[in-house]
């Protein structure tokens, strides 16, 4: 669900056009006969990678925490009532809990993902300078 939402949001923000323009500009800034990205830009690449990683964790953290709580709850239920078939009950409840968390988190997720995509698309050309 997150991948589909992120792809649709990326396309709605014209990210694909900005990405294609950045690729075209990269051929003008760094011709193919050069050795690669300038050494001075390696810090920008590392900073961009760390921001992407932090953004991904901040987007996935609410769902991961909720699923951890659901799984811990079913672990306690399984230990207290061993006759309860955890596979018959736990899997549908986990799916319902995941969709509920997505439903609750969707307004915040769209705003945060839009902000992260805007920041990333504006910082990519700075890597080539």
NORSULWO-V378618 format. One record per residue. N is the residue number from 1. PHI is phi in whole degrees, 0 to 359 (* if undefined). NEAR is the number of other C-alpha atoms within 10 Angstrom. D_FIRST is the distance of its C-alpha to the first C-alpha in Angstrom with 2 decimals. Layout:
n: <N & N>
phi: <PHI & PHI>
near: <NEAR & NEAR>
d_first: <D_FIRST & D_FIRST>
//
This chain:
n: <1 & 2 & 3 & 4 & 5 & 6 & 7 & 8 & 9 & 10 & 11 & 12 & 13 & 14 & 15 & 16 & 17 & 18 & 19 & 20 & 21 & 22 & 23 & 24 & 25 & 26 & 27 & 28 & 29 & 30 & 31 & 32 & 33 & 34 & 35 & 36 & 37 & 38 & 39 & 40 & 41 & 42 & 43 & 44 & 45 & 46 & 47 & 48 & 49 & 50 & 51 & 52 & 53 & 54 & 55 & 56 & 57 & 58 & 59 & 60 & 61 & 62 & 63 & 64 & 65 & 66 & 67 & 68 & 69 & 70 & 71 & 72 & 73 & 74 & 75 & 76 & 77 & 78 & 79 & 80 & 81 & 82 & 83 & 84 & 85 & 86 & 87 & 88 & 89 & 90 & 91 & 92 & 93 & 94 & 95 & 96 & 97 & 98 & 99 & 100 & 101 & 102 & 103 & 104 & 105 & 106 & 107 & 108 & 109 & 110 & 111 & 112 & 113 & 114 & 115 & 116 & 117 & 118 & 119 & 120 & 121 & 122 & 123 & 124 & 125 & 126 & 127 & 128 & 129>
phi: <* & 295 & 293 & 295 & 297 & 295 & 294 & 295 & 292 & 300 & 290 & 289 & 272 & 58 & 294 & 294 & 290 & 295 & 294 & 295 & 297 & 293 & 296 & 295 & 294 & 294 & 289 & 279 & 284 & 241 & 299 & 299 & 277 & 280 & 282 & 146 & 292 & 299 & 298 & 293 & 270 & 295 & 295 & 294 & 296 & 295 & 295 & 294 & 296 & 292 & 291 & 295 & 297 & 295 & 295 & 297 & 293 & 292 & 284 & 270 & 300 & 299 & 291 & 295 & 294 & 294 & 292 & 296 & 295 & 296 & 292 & 295 & 298 & 291 & 295 & 293 & 297 & 295 & 288 & 277 & 231 & 295 & 286 & 286 & 283 & 293 & 287 & 283 & 258 & 291 & 295 & 296 & 291 & 294 & 297 & 296 & 296 & 296 & 293 & 295 & 296 & 299 & 297 & 290 & 271 & 300 & 298 & 290 & 294 & 295 & 295 & 292 & 295 & 298 & 295 & 295 & 293 & 299 & 296 & 292 & 291 & 277 & 269 & 300 & 297 & 292 & 293 & 276 & 277>
near: <8 & 12 & 8 & 9 & 14 & 16 & 14 & 12 & 16 & 18 & 12 & 11 & 14 & 11 & 17 & 14 & 12 & 15 & 14 & 11 & 12 & 17 & 14 & 11 & 14 & 17 & 11 & 10 & 13 & 15 & 11 & 10 & 6 & 8 & 8 & 10 & 15 & 12 & 8 & 11 & 14 & 13 & 11 & 17 & 17 & 12 & 14 & 18 & 13 & 12 & 15 & 16 & 11 & 11 & 17 & 13 & 12 & 14 & 18 & 12 & 12 & 15 & 18 & 14 & 12 & 16 & 17 & 13 & 12 & 16 & 16 & 12 & 12 & 18 & 14 & 11 & 14 & 15 & 10 & 10 & 11 & 10 & 8 & 13 & 10 & 16 & 9 & 9 & 11 & 19 & 13 & 12 & 16 & 17 & 12 & 12 & 16 & 17 & 14 & 14 & 17 & 16 & 11 & 11 & 14 & 14 & 10 & 11 & 20 & 15 & 10 & 15 & 19 & 17 & 12 & 17 & 18 & 14 & 14 & 16 & 16 & 12 & 15 & 17 & 17 & 12 & 18 & 20 & 13>
d_first: <0.00 & 3.80 & 5.49 & 5.27 & 6.09 & 8.51 & 9.96 & 10.71 & 12.15 & 14.06 & 15.52 & 16.42 & 18.25 & 20.18 & 19.10 & 19.82 & 23.32 & 23.95 & 22.88 & 25.24 & 27.96 & 27.63 & 28.06 & 31.09 & 32.51 & 32.13 & 34.52 & 37.02 & 36.80 & 36.73 & 38.58 & 37.85 & 41.24 & 40.49 & 39.43 & 36.04 & 34.65 & 37.50 & 38.05 & 37.84 & 34.17 & 33.07 & 32.72 & 30.38 & 28.21 & 28.15 & 27.40 & 24.49 & 23.09 & 23.57 & 21.88 & 18.76 & 18.78 & 19.51 & 16.81 & 14.13 & 15.77 & 16.13 & 12.49 & 11.53 & 14.82 & 14.33 & 11.65 & 13.86 & 16.93 & 15.89 & 15.02 & 18.33 & 20.17 & 18.94 & 20.00 & 23.25 & 23.96 & 23.63 & 25.81 & 28.43 & 28.30 & 28.79 & 31.76 & 33.35 & 32.93 & 32.96 & 33.53 & 30.05 & 27.88 & 24.89 & 22.96 & 23.51 & 22.65 & 20.44 & 17.57 & 16.91 & 17.53 & 15.12 & 12.28 & 13.63 & 13.99 & 10.44 & 9.35 & 12.50 & 11.82 & 8.58 & 10.95 & 13.76 & 12.29 & 10.67 & 14.11 & 14.88 & 11.66 & 12.22 & 15.88 & 15.61 & 13.32 & 15.77 & 18.64 & 17.59 & 17.14 & 20.47 & 22.22 & 21.13 & 22.10 & 25.39 & 26.19 & 25.74 & 29.03 & 30.87 & 30.40 & 32.67 & 35.42>
//
